[in-house]
Amino acid sequence: MKKDNSERLSELDCKVQDVTSLIFALCEERIRVTRGKPSPQLLALVASSLAVKEAIRVFLAIAHLSE
């Protein structure tokens, strides 16, 4: 049976929660083990994780609006 868009979006919402949780857990662990001033790579990792979260949030908002 084919899934309708609403089911797909609901499934995607759950997967997004999992992925963003993993991304932030990775960043938190790297921050925790870093001593002293964070490296440019760590700062870029944290910034990119926030960008990913925001991009996904916008995508989902638009997808839900166009249902």
Secondary structure, DSSP 4 states (H G I P E B T S, - for coil): -PPPHHHHHHHHHHHHHHHHHHHHHHHHHHHHH--SSPPHHHHHHHHHHHHHHHHHHHHHHHHHHT-
